[in-house]
Amino acid sequence: MITIKIAFFVGLALGQLSAQELKMPPNLDHLAAKATEVVDVTLDANLLQLAGRFLSDKDADDAKVKKIIGGLRGIYVKSFEFEKPGEYQDSDVEPFRAQLRSPAWSRIVGVRSQKSGENSEVYVKTEGGKIGGLAILSTEPKQLTIVSIEGSIDPDQLNELGGHFGIPKLGTDSPHKASKSGKDE
């Protein structure tokens, strides 16, 4: 999904992340029965620390991820893939979007394709002149994905989290080397 990659590349360009208090919409649970594939990740600070214990300090990749999650308070991902379009409604994501309309949140990226029906949005929350949260909302006719990352993280480290904890893998170390195929690697 190229739209998720774009959203994370924007995140890479941002300053340091800190507190974020977004709530995942509880009404999305009914979509799991309709979906052919479901990703539901809810990792608060305690679970992230527990997960970190299973990562090896001797493996370079594990050590990087362990260091990153040490500063996080939560990673939340909800993603639903459907067999056919129309299995979810805009009203299903409205409670999440409503939170992002507060003055503290700013939409910094909006990608919409009339042809494919893809819509991706990236929001940041500012607190005292600093970035205080990151939210990504990606909708497609047959897929819905919401990502929320809470806590202190250097955006350059977001690439390292790709492929872990339900966060899509970017497959690149630099936005300039992104795959042009538009598919996840």
N, C-alpha and C positions, 0 to 999 in steps of 0.2 A: 504494500500500500504506500504509494508515493506520498499521499497526504500526511500520513503519520511521520514519514521521514522528514518532510518539510517542517512539520511542527517541531520535531526534536532538533533540527538544525537551527531553528529560531531560538530554541531554548539554549543551544550552545553559545549563542551570541549574547546572551543576557548576563547581567551581573550576578552576584551571589544571591541564592535563595534562602529565605528563612521561613518564619511561621506562615502557615496557611490553614484556614479553618473551613474548608469546603466540606459539605456533607454529600456523600453519594446518594442519589435518589433511591429510597427504599422501594419505590413502585416499579423498579426495573426487574425485580425478582420474577414477576409473572412472565417475562419474556424468555426466561430459560426454558420453559416448556415448549415454546415455539421454535427455538433456535436449534440449528444442527451442530453448532459448536459454541461453547461458552467458556470465557475466561473470567474468573472472579478472584481478584487478588485483594486481600485486606491485611496489610501488614502494619501494625502500629509499632511504636518504638520498642516495646518489649519483644515482639515477635521478630523484628529486624535484628535485635541484639542476639536473640536465640539463633536465628539463621546464620548470623556472623560466626557463631561458634563452630558451625559445620564447614566453614570455608578455611582452607589451608593457608597458613602464612608462608609455606614453602613454595606454593604455586603462585607465580607472578600475577596472573589474572585474578585468582581468588583473593590474593592480598590486596589488590587495588579495590575490588568490590567491597571487601571487609572494611577498608578504611573509609570508603564513601558512605556506607550505610551507618557508620558510627555517628555521623552528624545528622541523620535523618530521623524524623518523628513519624513518618508514615509514607507508604506507597499504596495507592489505591487504583485498581484497574478493573473496569467492567467492559467486556467486549462480547458482543453477540453476533454470530453469523447465521443468516437465514437462508433457506432454500429458495425463497421467492421474495420479490419486493412487496412492501406494504405490511410486513409482519409487525412493525412497530410504528408508532405515530410521533409526530413532533411533540405532542402533549406528554409523552413518556420522558422526554429530556427537559421539558420546560422548568421543573423545579431546580434543576442544576443550572440552567441558563439564568433563571431569576436571581440566583446568588451572585452571578457574575455581572449583574447590572448595577451593583452597588458602586458608589463613587470611588472606592478603593481599587476596583478592578478595571483594567483596560484591555480591550481586544487589540492585540498587536499584529495578528495575522488573520486574514479571512480569505480562504480559497474556496471558490464555488465554481462548479462546472455544470452548466445546463445540460450538456451532452451526456455526461456519465452519471449525473446526479450526486456527485461527491461534494461534500461540504466539510471543510476543516477550519477550526478556529483555535487560536492560541491566545490565552489570557494571562496577564501577570497582575499580581497584587502589589501595590507599592505602599510602603510604610516608612514615613519619615525620609523620603528620598531614596529608599533602598527597595530592591525587589523582595517581596515577602511571600510569594506563592506562584505556582505555575499550574495551569489547567489546560488540558487539550481535549477538544470535543471533535470527533470525526464521525460523520454520518455518510452512508452510502445507501443505495436502494436495498441492498441485502446485508448490510453490516452497520453496527453501531458500536463506537468505542469511546470511553471516557477514561482519561488518565489524570490523576492528581498526585503531585509529589509535595510532601511537607517536610520542612526542616532545612538545615544549612547544607548547601551543596554548591560546589563550583560548577557552573554550567559545562565547562570542559569535561567534567566527570560524567555527565549524562550519557555520553557515548559508551563509557565503561559499564553502565548499568544495562545497556541494551542486551537483550537475551537473558536477563535475570529478572525474577519476580514478576513476570508477565509484561515487562516493558519490551516493546518491539526492538529487535536488533537492527542497528543501522548498517552494519557490514562495512563500515569505513571509519577511518580516523579523522577525516577532514570532510567538511561539506563539499569541497571542490572535487573530491574523488567519488562522489555519490554515483551509484548505479543509475544508468539512464533507462534501464528496462522498466522501472516503475514497480518492480516486484520485490517483496521481502526476500532477503537472502538467508 
